[in-house]
Amino acid sequence: MITAFLISPYIGLLAGMTQVADGSGMGFGVEGGLSVNIAKARFTAMVSYSKLSSETTVDTSAQAFGGGYTPPGQVRAFRSLDAIDFAFGPSLAFGSAEAGFWLGTSLHTSDKLTDEAGYSLEEYPSRWVFLAGGGMGWNWQKFGLWLFVDRHTGEGGVWFFGGKVKLFP
């Protein structure tokens, strides 16, 4: 339970399921943040880096790939991207539980679509997108467990459903 004004840092590990455009896969990342606690409210600024990927199928018959590595037709493909998130949001504590939401921006880099052999089918430019998320967690002394969902706008959209382990040094 948050009871007094306190500034505290935290670090965390993220893992979960991703939905990128029309494919699904896994995501992993690290997060760091700084929280300001006032009574039962907490205001948190956070930065995270995540590696997100999904598996999908693409029709290569309508596209020219300048190397001829991928045969025309439906092929299995993998979309991967790096997301660097900057967000801020409030949360409310009740007992050892806490619920909150955050808004911010995310820089998507190294965003590409590859075939099973690893050849690039399409590369997307780096871009800034809007980020909104929320979650609920349970915090004890120097340790916390959270469930969360993040929504990134942009190229087909990205959903990241997962959990995070937070450590409060």
N, CA and C atoms as a LAMMPS dump frame, in Angstrom:
ITEM: TIMESTEP
0
ITEM: NUMBER OF ATOMS
507
ITEM: BOX BOUNDS ff ff ff
-5.0000000000000000e+02 5.0000000000000000e+02
-5.0000000000000000e+02 5.0000000000000000e+02
-5.0000000000000000e+02 5.0000000000000000e+02
ITEM: ATOMS id mol type element x y z
1 1 1 N 0.844 -1.176 0
2 1 2 C 0 0 0
3 1 3 C 0.888 1.238 0
4 2 1 N 0.567 2.187 -0.839
5 2 2 C 1.311 3.44 -0.93
6 2 3 C 0.735 4.392 0.112
7 3 1 N 1.561 4.932 0.978
8 3 2 C 1.019 5.775 2.047
9 3 3 C 1.642 7.15 2.146
10 4 1 N 2.791 7.389 1.552
11 4 2 C 3.444 8.688 1.697
12 4 3 C 4.1 9.088 0.384
13 5 1 N 4.545 10.34 0.314
14 5 2 C 5.248 10.821 -0.873
15 5 3 C 6.594 10.124 -0.963
16 6 1 N 6.865 9.495 -2.079
17 6 2 C 8.093 8.735 -2.238
18 6 3 C 8.423 8.645 -3.724
19 7 1 N 9.683 8.826 -4.069
20 7 2 C 10.141 8.638 -5.444
21 7 3 C 10.926 7.334 -5.477
22 8 1 N 10.533 6.426 -6.369
23 8 2 C 11.217 5.136 -6.408
24 8 3 C 11.421 4.656 -7.842
25 9 1 N 12.619 4.139 -8.142
26 9 2 C 12.886 3.565 -9.464
27 9 3 C 12.499 2.086 -9.481
28 10 1 N 12.353 1.538 -10.672
29 10 2 C 12.159 0.099 -10.806
30 10 3 C 12.723 -0.357 -12.148
31 11 1 N 12.994 -1.649 -12.238
32 11 2 C 13.376 -2.282 -13.496
33 11 3 C 12.475 -3.501 -13.663
34 12 1 N 12.287 -3.938 -14.895
35 12 2 C 11.402 -5.069 -15.101
36 12 3 C 11.73 -5.846 -16.358
37 13 1 N 11.229 -7.063 -16.409
38 13 2 C 11.341 -7.934 -17.577
39 13 3 C 9.938 -8.195 -18.1
40 14 1 N 9.764 -8.14 -19.429
41 14 2 C 8.466 -8.314 -20.066
42 14 3 C 8.469 -9.562 -20.939
43 15 1 N 7.357 -10.244 -20.995
44 15 2 C 7.2 -11.375 -21.918
45 15 3 C 5.721 -11.56 -22.195
46 16 1 N 5.406 -11.972 -23.421
47 16 2 C 4.004 -12.208 -23.724
48 16 3 C 3.749 -12.51 -25.177
49 17 1 N 2.479 -12.491 -25.523
50 17 2 C 2.014 -12.761 -26.878
51 17 3 C 1.882 -11.448 -27.637
52 18 1 N 2.171 -11.486 -28.931
53 18 2 C 2.028 -10.296 -29.765
54 18 3 C 1.08 -10.583 -30.92
55 19 1 N 0.44 -9.531 -31.365
56 19 2 C -0.365 -9.568 -32.585
57 19 3 C 0.158 -8.43 -33.434
58 20 1 N 0.85 -8.747 -34.524
59 20 2 C 1.409 -7.737 -35.418
60 20 3 C 0.733 -7.905 -36.771
61 21 1 N 0.007 -6.888 -37.205
62 21 2 C -0.776 -6.945 -38.448
63 21 3 C -1.686 -8.171 -38.393
64 22 1 N -1.522 -9.139 -39.296
65 22 2 C -2.419 -10.298 -39.285
66 22 3 C -1.744 -11.569 -38.765
67 23 1 N -0.643 -11.44 -38.07
68 23 2 C 0.044 -12.603 -37.522
69 23 3 C 0.21 -12.501 -36.017
70 24 1 N 0.507 -13.627 -35.381
71 24 2 C 0.728 -13.608 -33.935
72 24 3 C 2.061 -14.265 -33.614
73 25 1 N 2.602 -13.934 -32.452
74 25 2 C 3.901 -14.465 -32.064
75 25 3 C 4.227 -14.135 -30.623
76 26 1 N 5.507 -13.895 -30.357
77 26 2 C 5.986 -13.644 -28.997
78 26 3 C 6.701 -12.303 -28.918
79 27 1 N 6.748 -11.776 -27.716
80 27 2 C 7.479 -10.551 -27.465
81 27 3 C 8.23 -10.648 -26.149
82 28 1 N 9.41 -10.053 -26.109
83 28 2 C 10.238 -10.033 -24.908
84 28 3 C 10.837 -8.646 -24.771
85 29 1 N 11.088 -8.205 -23.542
86 29 2 C 11.674 -6.889 -23.389
87 29 3 C 12.125 -6.595 -21.974
88 30 1 N 12.69 -5.413 -21.827
89 30 2 C 13.112 -4.893 -20.528
90 30 3 C 12.484 -3.516 -20.355
91 31 1 N 12.281 -3.133 -19.108
92 31 2 C 11.628 -1.861 -18.818
93 31 3 C 12.272 -1.238 -17.591
94 32 1 N 12.306 0.065 -17.583
95 32 2 C 12.769 0.804 -16.425
96 32 3 C 11.854 1.988 -16.213
97 33 1 N 11.723 2.401 -14.982
98 33 2 C 10.827 3.517 -14.731
99 33 3 C 11.124 4.214 -13.422
100 34 1 N 10.459 5.329 -13.26
101 34 2 C 10.571 6.126 -12.045
102 34 3 C 9.161 6.478 -11.614
103 35 1 N 8.815 6.132 -10.382
104 35 2 C 7.473 6.375 -9.863
105 35 3 C 7.503 7.424 -8.767
106 36 1 N 6.475 8.256 -8.768
107 36 2 C 6.256 9.217 -7.689
108 36 3 C 4.976 8.782 -6.996
109 37 1 N 5.079 8.442 -5.727
110 37 2 C 3.937 7.973 -4.951
111 37 3 C 3.405 9.105 -4.083
112 38 1 N 2.111 9.354 -4.184
113 38 2 C 1.451 10.356 -3.354
114 38 3 C 0.195 9.706 -2.804
115 39 1 N 0.162 9.48 -1.486
116 39 2 C -0.946 8.776 -0.834
117 39 3 C -1.135 7.415 -1.507
118 40 1 N -2.332 7.117 -2.047
119 40 2 C -2.568 5.82 -2.695
120 40 3 C -2.391 5.881 -4.206
121 41 1 N -1.989 7.031 -4.722
122 41 2 C -1.803 7.189 -6.168
123 41 3 C -0.323 7.089 -6.523
124 42 1 N -0.062 6.589 -7.714
125 42 2 C 1.309 6.482 -8.209
126 42 3 C 1.327 7.021 -9.635
127 43 1 N 2.299 7.862 -9.94
128 43 2 C 2.495 8.388 -11.285
129 43 3 C 3.84 7.862 -11.768
130 44 1 N 3.835 7.165 -12.888
131 44 2 C 5.035 6.478 -13.353
132 44 3 C 5.421 6.918 -14.757
133 45 1 N 6.708 7.216 -14.928
134 45 2 C 7.298 7.441 -16.251
135 45 3 C 8.133 6.205 -16.55
136 46 1 N 7.958 5.635 -17.739
137 46 2 C 8.658 4.392 -18.051
138 46 3 C 9.265 4.42 -19.447
139 47 1 N 10.341 3.659 -19.589
140 47 2 C 11.008 3.458 -20.873
141 47 3 C 11.203 1.955 -21.01
142 48 1 N 10.888 1.423 -22.193
143 48 2 C 11.098 -0.009 -22.385
144 48 3 C 11.622 -0.293 -23.787
145 49 1 N 12.302 -1.416 -23.902
146 49 2 C 12.779 -1.922 -25.19
147 49 3 C 12.211 -3.33 -25.341
148 50 1 N 11.527 -3.581 -26.443
149 50 2 C 10.935 -4.897 -26.682
150 50 3 C 11.289 -5.397 -28.074
151 51 1 N 11.463 -6.685 -28.177
152 51 2 C 11.669 -7.379 -29.45
153 51 3 C 10.369 -8.133 -29.707
154 52 1 N 9.628 -7.728 -30.741
155 52 2 C 8.328 -8.315 -31.035
156 52 3 C 8.382 -9.056 -32.367
157 53 1 N 7.727 -10.199 -32.443
158 53 2 C 7.722 -10.952 -33.698
159 53 3 C 6.384 -11.653 -33.877
160 54 1 N 6.065 -11.966 -35.123
161 54 2 C 4.838 -12.708 -35.413
162 54 3 C 5.038 -13.549 -36.663
163 55 1 N 4.231 -14.587 -36.784
164 55 2 C 4.263 -15.456 -37.957
165 55 3 C 2.999 -15.201 -38.765
166 56 1 N 3.129 -15.122 -40.067
167 56 2 C 1.998 -14.846 -40.944
168 56 3 C 2.234 -15.52 -42.291
169 57 1 N 1.327 -15.362 -43.219
170 57 2 C 1.543 -15.804 -44.594
171 57 3 C 1.371 -14.606 -45.512
172 58 1 N 2.139 -14.575 -46.579
173 58 2 C 2.033 -13.493 -47.56
174 58 3 C 1.943 -14.098 -48.953
175 59 1 N 1.295 -13.371 -49.846
176 59 2 C 1.198 -13.785 -51.239
177 59 3 C 2.295 -13.066 -52.005
178 60 1 N 3.314 -13.799 -52.423
179 60 2 C 4.456 -13.183 -53.106
180 60 3 C 4.257 -13.077 -54.608
181 61 1 N 3.158 -13.599 -55.136
182 61 2 C 2.971 -13.571 -56.591
183 61 3 C 2.753 -12.158 -57.116
184 62 1 N 2.241 -11.263 -56.29
185 62 2 C 1.978 -9.896 -56.739
186 62 3 C 3.148 -8.961 -56.467
187 63 1 N 4.237 -9.48 -55.917
188 63 2 C 5.366 -8.632 -55.557
189 63 3 C 6.621 -9.101 -56.278
190 64 1 N 7.482 -8.162 -56.595
191 64 2 C 8.771 -8.504 -57.209
192 64 3 C 9.844 -8.339 -56.15
193 65 1 N 10.676 -9.337 -55.978
194 65 2 C 11.671 -9.311 -54.918
195 65 3 C 13.095 -9.308 -55.412
196 66 1 N 13.39 -8.873 -56.538
197 66 2 C 14.734 -8.666 -57.036
198 66 3 C 15.78 -9.687 -56.692
199 67 1 N 15.558 -10.872 -56.395
200 67 2 C 16.575 -11.862 -56.14
201 67 3 C 16.03 -13.225 -56.47
202 68 1 N 14.724 -13.318 -56.525
203 68 2 C 14.097 -14.571 -56.883
204 68 3 C 14.274 -15.667 -55.855
205 69 1 N 14.546 -15.314 -54.595
206 69 2 C 14.759 -16.333 -53.572
207 69 3 C 13.453 -16.981 -53.133
208 70 1 N 12.362 -16.239 -53.205
209 70 2 C 11.083 -16.736 -52.724
210 70 3 C 10.183 -17.079 -53.902
211 71 1 N 9.655 -18.299 -53.964
212 71 2 C 8.769 -18.655 -55.078
213 71 3 C 7.443 -17.9 -54.975
214 72 1 N 6.797 -17.62 -56.115
215 72 2 C 5.517 -16.926 -56.068
216 72 3 C 4.437 -17.779 -55.414
217 73 1 N 3.468 -17.122 -54.784
218 73 2 C 2.371 -17.815 -54.12
219 73 3 C 2.365 -17.531 -52.628
220 74 1 N 1.57 -18.291 -51.892
221 74 2 C 1.467 -18.127 -50.437
222 74 3 C 2.698 -18.73 -49.76
223 75 1 N 3.393 -17.938 -48.98
224 75 2 C 4.556 -18.434 -48.238
225 75 3 C 4.442 -18.017 -46.776
226 76 1 N 5.026 -18.824 -45.917
227 76 2 C 5.082 -18.49 -44.495
228 76 3 C 6.129 -17.409 -44.311
229 77 1 N 5.792 -16.39 -43.523
230 77 2 C 6.712 -15.274 -43.319
231 77 3 C 6.72 -14.883 -41.851
232 78 1 N 7.743 -14.123 -41.48
233 78 2 C 7.905 -13.685 -40.102
234 78 3 C 8.096 -12.178 -40.085
235 79 1 N 7.332 -11.495 -39.255
236 79 2 C 7.461 -10.048 -39.102
237 79 3 C 8.117 -9.811 -37.758
238 80 1 N 9.176 -9.035 -37.74
239 80 2 C 9.847 -8.721 -36.475
240 80 3 C 10.141 -7.234 -36.427
241 81 1 N 10.114 -6.693 -35.218
242 81 2 C 10.44 -5.285 -35.035
243 81 3 C 10.936 -5.053 -33.624
244 82 1 N 11.693 -3.977 -33.479
245 82 2 C 12.136 -3.515 -32.169
246 82 3 C 11.27 -2.321 -31.804
247 83 1 N 10.793 -2.274 -30.57
248 83 2 C 9.965 -1.161 -30.112
249 83 3 C 10.622 -0.523 -28.894
250 84 1 N 10.852 0.773 -28.978
251 84 2 C 11.367 1.542 -27.843
252 84 3 C 10.228 2.447 -27.398
253 85 1 N 9.702 2.188 -26.203
254 85 2 C 8.517 2.885 -25.708
255 85 3 C 8.876 3.931 -24.662
256 86 1 N 8.176 5.055 -24.728
257 86 2 C 8.262 6.108 -23.719
258 86 3 C 6.83 6.389 -23.286
259 87 1 N 6.496 6.174 -22.017
260 87 2 C 5.114 6.331 -21.582
261 87 3 C 5.04 6.908 -20.172
262 88 1 N 3.86 7.43 -19.847
263 88 2 C 3.597 8.007 -18.541
264 88 3 C 2.158 7.681 -18.177
265 89 1 N 1.915 7.383 -16.911
266 89 2 C 0.537 7.124 -16.519
267 89 3 C 0.338 7.002 -15.025
268 90 1 N -0.917 7.158 -14.595
269 90 2 C -1.269 7.034 -13.183
270 90 3 C -1.73 5.619 -12.837
271 91 1 N -1.665 5.286 -11.581
272 91 2 C -2.235 4.036 -11.09
273 91 3 C -2.735 4.266 -9.67
274 92 1 N -3.567 3.365 -9.213
275 92 2 C -4.161 3.469 -7.892
276 92 3 C -3.905 2.169 -7.146
277 93 1 N -3.457 2.276 -5.898
278 93 2 C -3.159 1.095 -5.088
279 93 3 C -4.329 0.781 -4.165
280 94 1 N -4.594 -0.512 -4.009
281 94 2 C -5.577 -0.974 -3.036
282 94 3 C -5.027 -2.261 -2.447
283 95 1 N -4.582 -2.175 -1.187
284 95 2 C -3.872 -3.289 -0.568
285 95 3 C -2.529 -3.468 -1.252
286 96 1 N -2.18 -4.704 -1.6
287 96 2 C -0.93 -4.94 -2.328
288 96 3 C -1.157 -4.909 -3.84
289 97 1 N -2.408 -4.704 -4.275
290 97 2 C -2.719 -4.655 -5.707
291 97 3 C -2.663 -3.218 -6.214
292 98 1 N -2.498 -3.093 -7.515
293 98 2 C -2.411 -1.785 -8.152
294 98 3 C -2.954 -1.918 -9.571
295 99 1 N -3.691 -0.913 -10.035
296 99 2 C -4.211 -0.911 -11.405
297 99 3 C -3.949 0.455 -12.008
298 100 1 N -3.595 0.482 -13.281
299 100 2 C -3.308 1.762 -13.909
300 100 3 C -3.301 1.68 -15.415
301 101 1 N -3.061 2.815 -16.035
302 101 2 C -2.95 2.885 -17.486
303 101 3 C -1.822 3.828 -17.838
304 102 1 N -1.39 3.804 -19.096
305 102 2 C -0.318 4.681 -19.546
306 102 3 C -0.547 5.072 -20.998
307 103 1 N -0.022 6.222 -21.341
308 103 2 C -0.064 6.747 -22.702
309 103 3 C 1.34 7.176 -23.074
310 104 1 N 1.671 7.106 -24.338
311 104 2 C 3.001 7.531 -24.74
312 104 3 C 3.232 7.352 -26.22
313 105 1 N 4.487 7.15 -26.549
314 105 2 C 4.879 6.978 -27.942
315 105 3 C 5.878 5.826 -28.027
316 106 1 N 5.965 5.232 -29.202
317 106 2 C 6.869 4.111 -29.406
318 106 3 C 7.608 4.307 -30.724
319 107 1 N 8.9 4.065 -30.71
320 107 2 C 9.712 4.109 -31.923
321 107 3 C 9.881 2.679 -32.418
322 108 1 N 9.329 2.381 -33.591
323 108 2 C 9.476 1.055 -34.194
324 108 3 C 10.657 1.089 -35.157
325 109 1 N 11.646 0.242 -34.92
326 109 2 C 12.833 0.163 -35.771
327 109 3 C 13.062 -1.293 -36.177
328 110 1 N 13.961 -1.505 -37.113
329 110 2 C 14.316 -2.854 -37.59
330 110 3 C 13.073 -3.672 -37.918
331 111 1 N 12.088 -3.027 -38.497
332 111 2 C 10.813 -3.664 -38.815
333 111 3 C 10.902 -4.295 -40.2
334 112 1 N 10.819 -5.634 -40.248
335 112 2 C 10.941 -6.301 -41.547
336 112 3 C 10.128 -7.582 -41.592
337 113 1 N 9.833 -7.979 -42.809
338 113 2 C 9.123 -9.209 -43.1
339 113 3 C 10.109 -10.118 -43.824
340 114 1 N 10.337 -11.316 -43.297
341 114 2 C 11.292 -12.248 -43.904
342 114 3 C 10.611 -13.584 -44.181
343 115 1 N 11.181 -14.339 -45.128
344 115 2 C 10.648 -15.679 -45.381
345 115 3 C 11.334 -16.672 -44.451
346 116 1 N 10.997 -17.956 -44.596
347 116 2 C 11.548 -18.986 -43.708
348 116 3 C 13.06 -19.1 -43.797
349 117 1 N 13.623 -18.774 -44.954
350 117 2 C 15.073 -18.859 -45.134
351 117 3 C 15.79 -17.618 -44.599
352 118 1 N 15.028 -16.617 -44.175
353 118 2 C 15.639 -15.408 -43.634
354 118 3 C 15.83 -14.292 -44.642
355 119 1 N 15.38 -14.509 -45.888
356 119 2 C 15.497 -13.455 -46.897
357 119 3 C 14.431 -12.393 -46.665
358 120 1 N 14.816 -11.157 -46.83
359 120 2 C 13.91 -10.038 -46.596
360 120 3 C 12.872 -9.93 -47.71
361 121 1 N 11.591 -9.93 -47.331
362 121 2 C 10.505 -9.75 -48.288
363 121 3 C 10.08 -8.288 -48.344
364 122 1 N 10.105 -7.638 -47.196
365 122 2 C 9.716 -6.23 -47.133
366 122 3 C 10.318 -5.615 -45.881
367 123 1 N 10.776 -4.374 -46.009
368 123 2 C 11.295 -3.64 -44.86
369 123 3 C 10.493 -2.367 -44.701
370 124 1 N 10.19 -2.035 -43.457
371 124 2 C 9.399 -0.852 -43.161
372 124 3 C 10.312 0.204 -42.556
373 125 1 N 10.089 1.473 -42.86
374 125 2 C 10.938 2.523 -42.292
375 125 3 C 10.695 2.679 -40.787
376 126 1 N 11.701 3.177 -40.09
377 126 2 C 11.524 3.48 -38.665
378 126 3 C 10.461 4.555 -38.54
379 127 1 N 9.654 4.455 -37.5
380 127 2 C 8.573 5.425 -37.339
381 127 3 C 8.146 5.518 -35.88
382 128 1 N 7.578 6.669 -35.54
383 128 2 C 7.003 6.902 -34.223
384 128 3 C 5.516 6.599 -34.298
385 129 1 N 4.979 5.883 -33.331
386 129 2 C 3.553 5.574 -33.283
387 129 3 C 3.022 5.883 -31.885
388 130 1 N 1.712 6.033 -31.778
389 130 2 C 1.052 6.272 -30.497
390 130 3 C 0.955 4.963 -29.73
391 131 1 N 1.09 5.04 -28.413
392 131 2 C 1.053 3.87 -27.544
393 131 3 C 0.053 4.115 -26.42
394 132 1 N -0.795 3.145 -26.159
395 132 2 C -1.716 3.187 -25.018
396 132 3 C -1.698 1.809 -24.377
397 133 1 N -1.748 1.765 -23.071
398 133 2 C -1.718 0.479 -22.393
399 133 3 C -2.319 0.561 -21.013
400 134 1 N -2.426 -0.575 -20.39
401 134 2 C -2.959 -0.633 -19.04
402 134 3 C -2.679 -1.986 -18.443
403 135 1 N -2.849 -2.06 -17.135
404 135 2 C -2.603 -3.335 -16.498
405 135 3 C -2.954 -3.333 -15.03
406 136 1 N -2.767 -4.493 -14.441
407 136 2 C -3.009 -4.675 -13.015
408 136 3 C -1.876 -5.504 -12.458
409 137 1 N -1.43 -5.132 -11.28
410 137 2 C -0.309 -5.848 -10.699
411 137 3 C -0.422 -6.009 -9.205
412 138 1 N 0.468 -6.798 -8.689
413 138 2 C 0.563 -7.043 -7.265
414 138 3 C 1.997 -6.773 -6.861
415 139 1 N 2.18 -5.857 -5.924
416 139 2 C 3.518 -5.449 -5.488
417 139 3 C 3.74 -5.841 -4.029
418 140 1 N 4.89 -6.418 -3.774
419 140 2 C 5.313 -6.733 -2.418
420 140 3 C 6.708 -6.166 -2.248
421 141 1 N 6.982 -5.578 -1.136
422 141 2 C 8.283 -5.022 -0.774
423 141 3 C 9.134 -4.636 -1.985
424 142 1 N 9.976 -5.527 -2.498
425 142 2 C 10.893 -5.192 -3.594
426 142 3 C 10.607 -5.983 -4.87
427 143 1 N 9.382 -6.459 -5.013
428 143 2 C 9.058 -7.362 -6.117
429 143 3 C 7.615 -7.129 -6.559
430 144 1 N 7.339 -7.201 -7.846
431 144 2 C 5.977 -7.039 -8.343
432 144 3 C 5.708 -7.928 -9.54
433 145 1 N 4.48 -8.376 -9.679
434 145 2 C 4.032 -9.145 -10.837
435 145 3 C 2.871 -8.394 -11.469
436 146 1 N 2.929 -8.188 -12.771
437 146 2 C 1.907 -7.428 -13.483
438 146 3 C 1.42 -8.176 -14.703
439 147 1 N 0.155 -7.984 -15.045
440 147 2 C -0.423 -8.392 -16.317
441 147 3 C -0.741 -7.107 -17.059
442 148 1 N -0.453 -7.051 -18.364
443 148 2 C -0.645 -5.798 -19.084
444 148 3 C -1.044 -6.04 -20.53
445 149 1 N -1.52 -4.983 -21.17
446 149 2 C -1.776 -4.98 -22.608
447 149 3 C -1.314 -3.63 -23.143
448 150 1 N -0.582 -3.65 -24.249
449 150 2 C -0.137 -2.432 -24.937
450 150 3 C -0.717 -2.445 -26.339
451 151 1 N -1.133 -1.291 -26.802
452 151 2 C -1.624 -1.147 -28.181
453 151 3 C -0.795 -0.082 -28.868
454 152 1 N -0.128 -0.444 -29.952
455 152 2 C 0.654 0.49 -30.759
456 152 3 C -0.116 0.722 -32.05
457 153 1 N -0.265 1.972 -32.468
458 153 2 C -0.914 2.254 -33.745
459 153 3 C 0.123 2.142 -34.849
460 154 1 N -0.284 2.298 -36.088
461 154 2 C 0.683 2.277 -37.186
462 154 3 C 0.538 1.049 -38.046
463 155 1 N 1.506 0.78 -38.851
464 155 2 C 1.582 -0.278 -39.867
465 155 3 C 0.901 -1.581 -39.45
466 156 1 N -0.408 -1.665 -39.61
467 156 2 C -1.132 -2.88 -39.262
468 156 3 C -1.446 -2.994 -37.784
469 157 1 N -0.861 -2.154 -36.968
470 157 2 C -1.122 -2.187 -35.534
471 157 3 C -0.374 -3.297 -34.822
472 158 1 N -0.054 -3.069 -33.578
473 158 2 C 0.637 -4.051 -32.748
474 158 3 C -0.089 -4.148 -31.412
475 159 1 N -0.375 -5.355 -30.98
476 159 2 C -0.899 -5.621 -29.643
477 159 3 C 0.16 -6.443 -28.916
478 160 1 N 0.385 -6.147 -27.652
479 160 2 C 1.341 -6.897 -26.836
480 160 3 C 0.633 -7.227 -25.522
481 161 1 N 0.25 -8.5 -25.337
482 161 2 C -0.404 -8.976 -24.12
483 161 3 C 0.64 -9.745 -23.328
484 162 1 N 0.822 -9.41 -22.071
485 162 2 C 1.847 -10.156 -21.366
486 162 3 C 1.882 -9.923 -19.882
487 163 1 N 3.008 -10.292 -19.349
488 163 2 C 3.263 -10.124 -17.938
489 163 3 C 4.619 -9.485 -17.75
490 164 1 N 4.778 -8.862 -16.613
491 164 2 C 6.086 -8.293 -16.301
492 164 3 C 6.418 -8.567 -14.853
493 165 1 N 7.682 -8.753 -14.614
494 165 2 C 8.217 -8.892 -13.271
495 165 3 C 8.948 -7.599 -12.982
496 166 1 N 8.552 -6.91 -11.911
497 166 2 C 9.176 -5.637 -11.552
498 166 3 C 10.022 -5.822 -10.294
499 167 1 N 11.194 -5.22 -10.32
500 167 2 C 12.085 -5.235 -9.159
501 167 3 C 12.299 -3.802 -8.713
502 168 1 N 12.13 -3.555 -7.435
503 168 2 C 12.3 -2.223 -6.869
504 168 3 C 13.582 -2.212 -6.038
505 169 1 N 14.679 -1.651 -6.588
506 169 2 C 15.951 -1.68 -5.847
507 169 3 C 15.911 -0.84 -4.582
